[in-house]
Amino acid sequence: MEKYICTACSYVYDPEKGDPENGIAPGTPFEELPEDWTCPLCGLGTDVFEKE
């Protein structure tokens, strides 16, 4: 699974880790994140992420 990086704050979404603090289970691919999921650091949406 590919990692994605927030272009605003450089947070890296790692699908193997997910984002458990925000309800995203480990193993969740970036493409399957809910539409309302936002970067845990800066609060921007998935549209500002790029493949790492």
N, CA, C and O atoms as a Tripos MOL2 file, in Angstrom:
@<TRIPOS>MOLECULE
protein
  208   207    52     0     0
PROTEIN
NO_CHARGES

@<TRIPOS>ATOM
      1 N           0.8430   -1.1910    0.0000 N.3       1 MET1
      2 CA          0.0000    0.0000    0.0000 C.3       1 MET1
      3 C           0.8820    1.2460    0.0000 C.2       1 MET1
      4 O           1.9070    1.3060    0.6790 O.2       1 MET1
      5 N           0.4620    2.2170   -0.7650 N.am      2 GLU2
      6 CA          1.2650    3.4310   -0.9080 C.3       2 GLU2
      7 C           0.9340    4.4530    0.1710 C.2       2 GLU2
      8 O          -0.2070    4.5630    0.6210 O.2       2 GLU2
      9 N           1.9520    5.1920    0.5720 N.am      3 LYS3
     10 CA          1.7780    6.2650    1.5440 C.3       3 LYS3
     11 C           1.4400    7.5480    0.7960 C.2       3 LYS3
     12 O           1.8230    7.7270   -0.3610 O.2       3 LYS3
     13 N           0.7200    8.4340    1.4720 N.am      4 TYR4
     14 CA          0.3490    9.7240    0.8970 C.3       4 TYR4
     15 C           0.7870   10.8220    1.8490 C.2       4 TYR4
     16 O           0.7230   10.6660    3.0680 O.2       4 TYR4
     17 N           1.2340   11.9390    1.2780 N.am      5 ILE5
     18 CA          1.7300   13.0490    2.0910 C.3       5 ILE5
     19 C           0.8670   14.2870    1.8770 C.2       5 ILE5
     20 O           0.4720   14.6050    0.7550 O.2       5 ILE5
     21 N           0.5840   14.9750    2.9800 N.am      6 CYS6
     22 CA         -0.1800   16.2220    2.9210 C.3       6 CYS6
     23 C           0.7540   17.3170    2.3950 C.2       6 CYS6
     24 O           1.8140   17.5630    2.9710 O.2       6 CYS6
     25 N           0.3610   17.9620    1.3160 N.am      7 THR7
     26 CA          1.2190   18.9880    0.7240 C.3       7 THR7
     27 C           1.2480   20.2690    1.5440 C.2       7 THR7
     28 O           2.0990   21.1290    1.3140 O.2       7 THR7
     29 N           0.3360   20.4080    2.4910 N.am      8 ALA8
     30 CA          0.2930   21.6160    3.3150 C.3       8 ALA8
     31 C           1.2010   21.5150    4.5430 C.2       8 ALA8
     32 O           1.8770   22.4790    4.9020 O.2       8 ALA8
     33 N           1.2130   20.3280    5.1940 N.am      9 CYS9
     34 CA          1.9410   20.2360    6.4630 C.3       9 CYS9
     35 C           2.9280   19.0640    6.5290 C.2       9 CYS9
     36 O           3.6300   18.9040    7.5280 O.2       9 CYS9
     37 N           2.9840   18.2590    5.4910 N.am     10 SER10
     38 CA          3.9020   17.1170    5.3740 C.3      10 SER10
     39 C           3.5240   15.9100    6.2370 C.2      10 SER10
     40 O           4.3520   15.0210    6.4370 O.2      10 SER10
     41 N           2.2910   15.8610    6.7530 N.am     11 TYR11
     42 CA          1.8200   14.6590    7.4510 C.3      11 TYR11
     43 C           1.7760   13.5070    6.4500 C.2      11 TYR11
     44 O           1.3250   13.6850    5.3180 O.2      11 TYR11
     45 N           2.2370   12.3440    6.8550 N.am     12 VAL12
     46 CA          2.2180   11.1700    5.9790 C.3      12 VAL12
     47 C           1.1420   10.2010    6.4520 C.2      12 VAL12
     48 O           1.1640    9.7360    7.5910 O.2      12 VAL12
     49 N           0.1930    9.9000    5.5520 N.am     13 TYR13
     50 CA         -0.8010    8.8740    5.8510 C.3      13 TYR13
     51 C          -0.2230    7.5350    5.4190 C.2      13 TYR13
     52 O           0.0550    7.3140    4.2400 O.2      13 TYR13
     53 N          -0.0460    6.6480    6.3860 N.am     14 ASP14
     54 CA          0.4750    5.3060    6.1400 C.3      14 ASP14
     55 C          -0.6760    4.3230    6.2970 C.2      14 ASP14
     56 O          -1.1620    4.1230    7.4100 O.2      14 ASP14
     57 N          -1.1260    3.7020    5.2000 N.am     15 PRO15
     58 CA         -2.2630    2.7800    5.2740 C.3      15 PRO15
     59 C          -2.0470    1.6310    6.2480 C.2      15 PRO15
     60 O          -3.0110    1.1350    6.8320 O.2      15 PRO15
     61 N          -0.8100    1.2000    6.4360 N.am     16 GLU16
     62 CA         -0.5470    0.1030    7.3610 C.3      16 GLU16
     63 C          -0.8580    0.5030    8.8020 C.2      16 GLU16
     64 O          -1.2330   -0.3440    9.6130 O.2      16 GLU16
     65 N          -0.7050    1.7880    9.1230 N.am     17 LYS17
     66 CA         -0.9920    2.2880   10.4690 C.3      17 LYS17
     67 C          -2.4090    2.8240   10.5860 C.2      17 LYS17
     68 O          -3.0030    2.7770   11.6630 O.2      17 LYS17
     69 N          -2.9590    3.3380    9.4800 N.am     18 GLY18
     70 CA         -4.2700    3.9720    9.5150 C.3      18 GLY18
     71 C          -4.2210    5.2520   10.3360 C.2      18 GLY18
     72 O          -3.1730    5.8890   10.4410 O.2      18 GLY18
     73 N          -5.3480    5.6250   10.9130 N.am     19 ASP19
     74 CA         -5.4490    6.8050   11.7740 C.3      19 ASP19
     75 C          -6.4380    6.4550   12.8890 C.2      19 ASP19
     76 O          -7.5360    7.0070   12.9540 O.2      19 ASP19
     77 N          -6.0220    5.5150   13.7810 N.am     20 PRO20
     78 CA         -6.9330    5.0060   14.8110 C.3      20 PRO20
     79 C          -7.5490    6.0850   15.6980 C.2      20 PRO20
     80 O          -8.6880    5.9410   16.1430 O.2      20 PRO20
     81 N          -6.8180    7.1520   15.9570 N.am     21 GLU21
     82 CA         -7.3450    8.2220   16.8050 C.3      21 GLU21
     83 C          -8.5520    8.9100   16.1680 C.2      21 GLU21
     84 O          -9.3470    9.5480   16.8570 O.2      21 GLU21
     85 N          -8.6800    8.7770   14.8470 N.am     22 ASN22
     86 CA         -9.7950    9.3930   14.1350 C.3      22 ASN22
     87 C         -10.6960    8.3500   13.4670 C.2      22 ASN22
     88 O         -11.4090    8.6530   12.5110 O.2      22 ASN22
     89 N         -10.6520    7.1160   13.9860 N.am     23 GLY23
     90 CA        -11.5710    6.0820   13.5300 C.3      23 GLY23
     91 C         -11.1810    5.3490   12.2630 C.2      23 GLY23
     92 O         -12.0110    4.6530   11.6790 O.2      23 GLY23
     93 N          -9.9340    5.4870   11.8220 N.am     24 ILE24
     94 CA         -9.4820    4.8080   10.6050 C.3      24 ILE24
     95 C          -8.6090    3.6170   11.0090 C.2      24 ILE24
     96 O          -7.5210    3.7890   11.5600 O.2      24 ILE24
     97 N          -9.0940    2.4260   10.7320 N.am     25 ALA25
     98 CA         -8.4060    1.2020   11.1500 C.3      25 ALA25
     99 C          -7.1210    0.9780   10.3470 C.2      25 ALA25
    100 O          -7.0390    1.3550    9.1780 O.2      25 ALA25
    101 N          -6.1240    0.3650   10.9800 N.am     26 PRO26
    102 CA         -4.9210   -0.0230   10.2360 C.3      26 PRO26
    103 C          -5.3110   -0.9050    9.0520 C.2      26 PRO26
    104 O          -6.2180   -1.7300    9.1530 O.2      26 PRO26
    105 N          -4.6200   -0.7220    7.9400 N.am     27 GLY27
    106 CA         -4.9200   -1.4890    6.7320 C.3      27 GLY27
    107 C          -5.8910   -0.7990    5.8000 C.2      27 GLY27
    108 O          -6.2380   -1.3570    4.7590 O.2      27 GLY27
    109 N          -6.3450    0.4140    6.1460 N.am     28 THR28
    110 CA         -7.2870    1.1500    5.2950 C.3      28 THR28
    111 C          -6.5270    1.9040    4.1990 C.2      28 THR28
    112 O          -5.7640    2.8230    4.4980 O.2      28 THR28
    113 N          -6.7310    1.5220    2.9240 N.am     29 PRO29
    114 CA         -6.0610    2.2400    1.8350 C.3      29 PRO29
    115 C          -6.5270    3.6910    1.7580 C.2      29 PRO29
    116 O          -7.6590    4.0040    2.1280 O.2      29 PRO29
    117 N          -5.6630    4.5610    1.2830 N.am     30 PHE30
    118 CA         -5.9900    5.9860    1.1650 C.3      30 PHE30
    119 C          -7.2720    6.1750    0.3590 C.2      30 PHE30
    120 O          -8.1060    7.0170    0.6920 O.2      30 PHE30
    121 N          -7.4200    5.3920   -0.6940 N.am     31 GLU31
    122 CA         -8.5800    5.5210   -1.5800 C.3      31 GLU31
    123 C          -9.8980    5.1850   -0.8790 C.2      31 GLU31
    124 O         -10.9670    5.5500   -1.3680 O.2      31 GLU31
    125 N          -9.8320    4.4960    0.2550 N.am     32 GLU32
    126 CA        -11.0400    4.1040    0.9790 C.3      32 GLU32
    127 C         -11.3250    4.9720    2.1990 C.2      32 GLU32
    128 O         -12.2290    4.6670    2.9770 O.2      32 GLU32
    129 N         -10.5680    6.0470    2.3710 N.am     33 LEU33
    130 CA        -10.8350    6.9600    3.4840 C.3      33 LEU33
    131 C         -12.1950    7.6220    3.2770 C.2      33 LEU33
    132 O         -12.5670    7.8990    2.1360 O.2      33 LEU33
    133 N         -12.9400    7.8800    4.3360 N.am     34 PRO34
    134 CA        -14.2260    8.5740    4.1910 C.3      34 PRO34
    135 C         -14.0200    9.9660    3.5930 C.2      34 PRO34
    136 O         -12.9740   10.5870    3.7860 O.2      34 PRO34
    137 N         -15.0190   10.4430    2.8730 N.am     35 GLU35
    138 CA        -14.9080   11.7570    2.2320 C.3      35 GLU35
    139 C         -14.7020   12.8780    3.2380 C.2      35 GLU35
    140 O         -14.1280   13.9160    2.9060 O.2      35 GLU35
    141 N         -15.1700   12.6750    4.4740 N.am     36 ASP36
    142 CA        -15.0490   13.7350    5.4730 C.3      36 ASP36
    143 C         -13.7780   13.6140    6.3260 C.2      36 ASP36
    144 O         -13.5850   14.3900    7.2610 O.2      36 ASP36
    145 N         -12.9090   12.6410    6.0060 N.am     37 TRP37
    146 CA        -11.6510   12.5130    6.7490 C.3      37 TRP37
    147 C         -10.7560   13.6950    6.4140 C.2      37 TRP37
    148 O         -10.6770   14.1170    5.2600 O.2      37 TRP37
    149 N         -10.0840   14.2240    7.4250 N.am     38 THR38
    150 CA         -9.1610   15.3370    7.2070 C.3      38 THR38
    151 C          -7.8150   15.0180    7.8330 C.2      38 THR38
    152 O          -7.7090   14.1480    8.6980 O.2      38 THR38
    153 N          -6.8070   15.7180    7.3960 N.am     39 CYS39
    154 CA         -5.4590   15.5580    7.9320 C.3      39 CYS39
    155 C          -5.4910   15.8240    9.4310 C.2      39 CYS39
    156 O          -5.9950   16.8600    9.8630 O.2      39 CYS39
    157 N          -4.9550   14.8940   10.2340 N.am     40 PRO40
    158 CA         -4.9840   15.0770   11.6820 C.3      40 PRO40
    159 C          -4.1390   16.2430   12.1870 C.2      40 PRO40
    160 O          -4.3240   16.6990   13.3160 O.2      40 PRO40
    161 N          -3.2160   16.7260   11.3630 N.am     41 LEU41
    162 CA         -2.3650   17.8410   11.8030 C.3      41 LEU41
    163 C          -2.9080   19.2060   11.3900 C.2      41 LEU41
    164 O          -2.9660   20.1260   12.2060 O.2      41 LEU41
    165 N          -3.3110   19.3390   10.1110 N.am     42 CYS42
    166 CA         -3.7150   20.6750    9.6450 C.3      42 CYS42
    167 C          -5.2040   20.7940    9.3300 C.2      42 CYS42
    168 O          -5.7080   21.9010    9.1420 O.2      42 CYS42
    169 N          -5.9150   19.6660    9.2710 N.am     43 GLY43
    170 CA         -7.3600   19.7140    9.0570 C.3      43 GLY43
    171 C          -7.8210   19.8360    7.6210 C.2      43 GLY43
    172 O          -9.0170   19.9840    7.3730 O.2      43 GLY43
    173 N          -6.9000   19.7780    6.6630 N.am     44 LEU44
    174 CA         -7.3080   19.8580    5.2630 C.3      44 LEU44
    175 C          -7.7420   18.4900    4.7620 C.2      44 LEU44
    176 O          -7.4140   17.4660    5.3600 O.2      44 LEU44
    177 N          -8.4850   18.4810    3.6550 N.am     45 GLY45
    178 CA         -9.0430   17.2400    3.1260 C.3      45 GLY45
    179 C          -8.0750   16.4320    2.2880 C.2      45 GLY45
    180 O          -6.9300   16.8300    2.0730 O.2      45 GLY45
    181 N          -8.5530   15.2920    1.8170 N.am     46 THR46
    182 CA         -7.7090   14.3700    1.0560 C.3      46 THR46
    183 C          -7.2510   14.9500   -0.2760 C.2      46 THR46
    184 O          -6.3100   14.4330   -0.8790 O.2      46 THR46
    185 N          -7.8930   16.0060   -0.7410 N.am     47 ASP47
    186 CA         -7.5170   16.5910   -2.0340 C.3      47 ASP47
    187 C          -6.1480   17.2560   -2.0190 C.2      47 ASP47
    188 O          -5.5950   17.5300   -3.0840 O.2      47 ASP47
    189 N          -5.5850   17.5250   -0.8430 N.am     48 VAL48
    190 CA         -4.2590   18.1420   -0.7860 C.3      48 VAL48
    191 C          -3.1450   17.1020   -0.5870 C.2      48 VAL48
    192 O          -1.9800   17.4650   -0.4290 O.2      48 VAL48
    193 N          -3.5040   15.8110   -0.5950 N.am     49 PHE49
    194 CA         -2.5160   14.7420   -0.4470 C.3      49 PHE49
    195 C          -2.0030   14.2750   -1.7910 C.2      49 PHE49
    196 O          -2.7360   14.2570   -2.7800 O.2      49 PHE49
    197 N          -0.7300   13.8940   -1.8180 N.am     50 GLU50
    198 CA         -0.1160   13.3210   -3.0140 C.3      50 GLU50
    199 C           0.6050   12.0370   -2.6220 C.2      50 GLU50
    200 O           1.0200   11.8660   -1.4760 O.2      50 GLU50
    201 N           0.7470   11.1320   -3.5980 N.am     51 LYS51
    202 CA          1.5130    9.9110   -3.3360 C.3      51 LYS51
    203 C           2.9270   10.2770   -2.9380 C.2      51 LYS51
    204 O           3.5400   11.1700   -3.5230 O.2      51 LYS51
    205 N           3.4420    9.5740   -1.9310 N.am     52 GLU52
    206 CA          4.7950    9.8550   -1.4670 C.3      52 GLU52
    207 C           5.8010    9.1990   -2.3890 C.2      52 GLU52
    208 O           7.0060    9.3160   -2.1700 O.2      52 GLU52
@<TRIPOS>BOND
     1     1     2 1
     2     2     3 1
     3     3     4 2
     4     3     5 am
     5     5     6 1
     6     6     7 1
     7     7     8 2
     8     7     9 am
     9     9    10 1
    10    10    11 1
    11    11    12 2
    12    11    13 am
    13    13    14 1
    14    14    15 1
    15    15    16 2
    16    15    17 am
    17    17    18 1
    18    18    19 1
    19    19    20 2
    20    19    21 am
    21    21    22 1
    22    22    23 1
    23    23    24 2
    24    23    25 am
    25    25    26 1
    26    26    27 1
    27    27    28 2
    28    27    29 am
    29    29    30 1
    30    30    31 1
    31    31    32 2
    32    31    33 am
    33    33    34 1
    34    34    35 1
    35    35    36 2
    36    35    37 am
    37    37    38 1
    38    38    39 1
    39    39    40 2
    40    39    41 am
    41    41    42 1
    42    42    43 1
    43    43    44 2
    44    43    45 am
    45    45    46 1
    46    46    47 1
    47    47    48 2
    48    47    49 am
    49    49    50 1
    50    50    51 1
    51    51    52 2
    52    51    53 am
    53    53    54 1
    54    54    55 1
    55    55    56 2
    56    55    57 am
    57    57    58 1
    58    58    59 1
    59    59    60 2
    60    59    61 am
    61    61    62 1
    62    62    63 1
    63    63    64 2
    64    63    65 am
    65    65    66 1
    66    66    67 1
    67    67    68 2
    68    67    69 am
    69    69    70 1
    70    70    71 1
    71    71    72 2
    72    71    73 am
    73    73    74 1
    74    74    75 1
    75    75    76 2
    76    75    77 am
    77    77    78 1
    78    78    79 1
    79    79    80 2
    80    79    81 am
    81    81    82 1
    82    82    83 1
    83    83    84 2
    84    83    85 am
    85    85    86 1
    86    86    87 1
    87    87    88 2
    88    87    89 am
    89    89    90 1
    90    90    91 1
    91    91    92 2
    92    91    93 am
    93    93    94 1
    94    94    95 1
    95    95    96 2
    96    95    97 am
    97    97    98 1
    98    98    99 1
    99    99   100 2
   100    99   101 am
   101   101   102 1
   102   102   103 1
   103   103   104 2
   104   103   105 am
   105   105   106 1
   106   106   107 1
   107   107   108 2
   108   107   109 am
   109   109   110 1
   110   110   111 1
   111   111   112 2
   112   111   113 am
   113   113   114 1
   114   114   115 1
   115   115   116 2
   116   115   117 am
   117   117   118 1
   118   118   119 1
   119   119   120 2
   120   119   121 am
   121   121   122 1
   122   122   123 1
   123   123   124 2
   124   123   125 am
   125   125   126 1
   126   126   127 1
   127   127   128 2
   128   127   129 am
   129   129   130 1
   130   130   131 1
   131   131   132 2
   132   131   133 am
   133   133   134 1
   134   134   135 1
   135   135   136 2
   136   135   137 am
   137   137   138 1
   138   138   139 1
   139   139   140 2
   140   139   141 am
   141   141   142 1
   142   142   143 1
   143   143   144 2
   144   143   145 am
   145   145   146 1
   146   146   147 1
   147   147   148 2
   148   147   149 am
   149   149   150 1
   150   150   151 1
   151   151   152 2
   152   151   153 am
   153   153   154 1
   154   154   155 1
   155   155   156 2
   156   155   157 am
   157   157   158 1
   158   158   159 1
   159   159   160 2
   160   159   161 am
   161   161   162 1
   162   162   163 1
   163   163   164 2
   164   163   165 am
   165   165   166 1
   166   166   167 1
   167   167   168 2
   168   167   169 am
   169   169   170 1
   170   170   171 1
   171   171   172 2
   172   171   173 am
   173   173   174 1
   174   174   175 1
   175   175   176 2
   176   175   177 am
   177   177   178 1
   178   178   179 1
   179   179   180 2
   180   179   181 am
   181   181   182 1
   182   182   183 1
   183   183   184 2
   184   183   185 am
   185   185   186 1
   186   186   187 1
   187   187   188 2
   188   187   189 am
   189   189   190 1
   190   190   191 1
   191   191   192 2
   192   191   193 am
   193   193   194 1
   194   194   195 1
   195   195   196 2
   196   195   197 am
   197   197   198 1
   198   198   199 1
   199   199   200 2
   200   199   201 am
   201   201   202 1
   202   202   203 1
   203   203   204 2
   204   203   205 am
   205   205   206 1
   206   206   207 1
   207   207   208 2
@<TRIPOS>SUBSTRUCTURE
     1 MET1         2 RESIDUE 1 A MET
     2 GLU2         6 RESIDUE 1 A GLU
     3 LYS3        10 RESIDUE 1 A LYS
     4 TYR4        14 RESIDUE 1 A TYR
     5 ILE5        18 RESIDUE 1 A ILE
     6 CYS6        22 RESIDUE 1 A CYS
     7 THR7        26 RESIDUE 1 A THR
     8 ALA8        30 RESIDUE 1 A ALA
     9 CYS9        34 RESIDUE 1 A CYS
    10 SER10       38 RESIDUE 1 A SER
    11 TYR11       42 RESIDUE 1 A TYR
    12 VAL12       46 RESIDUE 1 A VAL
    13 TYR13       50 RESIDUE 1 A TYR
    14 ASP14       54 RESIDUE 1 A ASP
    15 PRO15       58 RESIDUE 1 A PRO
    16 GLU16       62 RESIDUE 1 A GLU
    17 LYS17       66 RESIDUE 1 A LYS
    18 GLY18       70 RESIDUE 1 A GLY
    19 ASP19       74 RESIDUE 1 A ASP
    20 PRO20       78 RESIDUE 1 A PRO
    21 GLU21       82 RESIDUE 1 A GLU
    22 ASN22       86 RESIDUE 1 A ASN
    23 GLY23       90 RESIDUE 1 A GLY
    24 ILE24       94 RESIDUE 1 A ILE
    25 ALA25       98 RESIDUE 1 A ALA
    26 PRO26      102 RESIDUE 1 A PRO
    27 GLY27      106 RESIDUE 1 A GLY
    28 THR28      110 RESIDUE 1 A THR
    29 PRO29      114 RESIDUE 1 A PRO
    30 PHE30      118 RESIDUE 1 A PHE
    31 GLU31      122 RESIDUE 1 A GLU
    32 GLU32      126 RESIDUE 1 A GLU
    33 LEU33      130 RESIDUE 1 A LEU
    34 PRO34      134 RESIDUE 1 A PRO
    35 GLU35      138 RESIDUE 1 A GLU
    36 ASP36      142 RESIDUE 1 A ASP
    37 TRP37      146 RESIDUE 1 A TRP
    38 THR38      150 RESIDUE 1 A THR
    39 CYS39      154 RESIDUE 1 A CYS
    40 PRO40      158 RESIDUE 1 A PRO
    41 LEU41      162 RESIDUE 1 A LEU
    42 CYS42      166 RESIDUE 1 A CYS
    43 GLY43      170 RESIDUE 1 A GLY
    44 LEU44      174 RESIDUE 1 A LEU
    45 GLY45      178 RESIDUE 1 A GLY
    46 THR46      182 RESIDUE 1 A THR
    47 ASP47      186 RESIDUE 1 A ASP
    48 VAL48      190 RESIDUE 1 A VAL
    49 PHE49      194 RESIDUE 1 A PHE
    50 GLU50      198 RESIDUE 1 A GLU
    51 LYS51      202 RESIDUE 1 A LYS
    52 GLU52      206 RESIDUE 1 A GLU
